[in-house]
Amino acid sequence: MTWLFDVFLGPFAEFSFMRHALAACLALALGCGPVGVLLVLRRMSLSGDALSHAVLPGAAAGFLLYGLSLPAMTIGGFLAGLGVVVLSGAVSRLTPLKEDASLAALYTISLALGVLLVSMKGSSVDLMHVLFGSILAVDDASLLLVAGVATVTVLALAVLYRPLVAESFDPGFLSAVRGGGSVVHLAFMALVALNLVGGFRSLGTLMSVGLLILPATAARFWASQVWSQSLVATLVALGSGYFGLLLSYYQEWPSGPAIVLTAGACYLVSLCLGPRQGLLAQRLPKKHLQH
Amino acid sequence: MAGPIRVSDLTVGYNRHPAVHHLTGAFAPGSLTAVVGSNGSGKSTLLKALAGLLPPMGGGIDLGGLAPRELGYLPQQAEIDRSFPITVLDMVALGLWRVLGAFGSMRPAHWTLTREAIATVGLSGFEGRLIGSLSAGQFQRVLFARLILQDAPALILDEPFTSVDSRTTADLLGLVLDLNLQGRTVIAVIHDLDQVREHFPRTLLLAREAVAWGPTSEALAPPMLEAARSMAEAWDENAPLCPEGAS
């Protein structure tokens, strides 16, 4: 039994940086699970991906001005993400361009600007840290940031749950009862941006969207309602963080890809074996009911 | 007591093309009006404007003292994402928005009201079903249950009986007539002219402009219907600017 402890808990017992990274991943999962489910149900998975690219120039600007400073890069990333959301929303309302097209246009500009900013001052190693994260970078301050993001996310979702659900499937109803559809949409996108910047220290800006989307898409094959899908997505994200970090430790892989690949494996398993219209469940012969 | 819902020189449309052009008239409190016209005649656009979902390009709408959220709007089914995983009970409960707003919590009495509304439309036993698993007729009943719970003094119904079978139509039509008898103003887009003649005292016949607006027998007289049929359905991309409006 000792070997089990050594393999699965040893790295966390031995190294404080692993404990920090695990705590960060667990906190991240609490916010990413429900936000990811709503993002997928609102058919905005690719908008989330675009937003993860849009965060980069803000983080890069913080890096350019203050070096590898967590508060500067976090605030910069959040503001850049929010700016792109507001701008793309404004473009789609003021012109015939749809929101996904304006978001795609703005994030491309944003990504190019971000890479340019980082390359002006940093080395390619710094760029790699910003893009793909590093578990060594999760210090006390990073941990507090992620915990803060998770707390704000869970509280905001509790407050916004009803209008958010209504706006997701029947935006006309929310407009007709003057439920503040635009504000709700903006607040939700701000939560997405917040969770993306919360994850960028350990996962990197390009990888953090993986923990939003993959657990949510996996959950769809196991649970039927928003609350139950959110619960499953959170558990998948928690598991992906834990096993991803172990993979990262033993294989000496960067933490971001290791965690996201673990979440990807959960998605593939769910896709094949999930009881709710997974590939296997659809093909297994089932007896039908009398009525 | 609220006054009539008035539209004054109302123009609503898309991309500068008017779908409803210079419409003037009123829906009296407690009246039952059918909005009739061929496809593209501006019926749904008018209802969206009344519900506050589309801003007018010109003219105005006076709700006669009603707050915008006091209108109950029944959309077409196509405007709702039925793949969203929400149960019948939760969806109908949204009808309590006027009471609870975005943040109020559901009390046992609210759940009772919600179940009663579901029972009224004949869907008891469906409370836990996801909306995506319902037939078109059953889903239309869900929309009506939510509408009943809204307890709105004025109801705007966009094609309430489209894609539903004759029994469901009869049940839902009975509900609409009951709601009207309770004193609520009802404005409904209806395609079945026989149904309109039998049950709706007043009719607005639209062909982007009002062809007729008044008692049903007059509004649906053969010359009026002929005039409405002659409406050109396609937009003219090179249409000149309307001299009557600044927009």
HADDOCK unambig.tbl for C-alpha pairs under 7 A between the chains (distance, minus, plus):
assign (segid A and resid 41 and name CA) (segid B and resid 84 and name CA) 6.56 0.50 0.50
assign (segid A and resid 159 and name CA) (segid B and resid 103 and name CA) 6.46 0.50 0.50
assign (segid A and resid 162 and name CA) (segid B and resid 102 and name CA) 6.08 0.50 0.50
assign (segid A and resid 163 and name CA) (segid B and resid 102 and name CA) 5.82 0.50 0.50
assign (segid A and resid 169 and name CA) (segid B and resid 80 and name CA) 5.76 0.50 0.50
assign (segid A and resid 169 and name CA) (segid B and resid 81 and name CA) 4.78 0.50 0.50
assign (segid A and resid 169 and name CA) (segid B and resid 84 and name CA) 6.01 0.50 0.50
assign (segid A and resid 170 and name CA) (segid B and resid 80 and name CA) 4.97 0.50 0.50
assign (segid A and resid 170 and name CA) (segid B and resid 81 and name CA) 6.58 0.50 0.50
assign (segid A and resid 175 and name CA) (segid B and resid 53 and name CA) 6.44 0.50 0.50
assign (segid A and resid 176 and name CA) (segid B and resid 51 and name CA) 5.83 0.50 0.50
assign (segid A and resid 176 and name CA) (segid B and resid 52 and name CA) 6.28 0.50 0.50
assign (segid A and resid 176 and name CA) (segid B and resid 53 and name CA) 6.52 0.50 0.50
assign (segid A and resid 176 and name CA) (segid B and resid 69 and name CA) 6.35 0.50 0.50
assign (segid A and resid 176 and name CA) (segid B and resid 73 and name CA) 6.82 0.50 0.50
assign (segid A and resid 177 and name CA) (segid B and resid 69 and name CA) 4.46 0.50 0.50
assign (segid A and resid 178 and name CA) (segid B and resid 69 and name CA) 6.13 0.50 0.50
assign (segid A and resid 179 and name CA) (segid B and resid 102 and name CA) 6.94 0.50 0.50
assign (segid A and resid 224 and name CA) (segid B and resid 85 and name CA) 6.34 0.50 0.50
assign (segid A and resid 225 and name CA) (segid B and resid 85 and name CA) 5.11 0.50 0.50
assign (segid A and resid 225 and name CA) (segid B and resid 86 and name CA) 6.34 0.50 0.50
assign (segid A and resid 226 and name CA) (segid B and resid 85 and name CA) 6.28 0.50 0.50
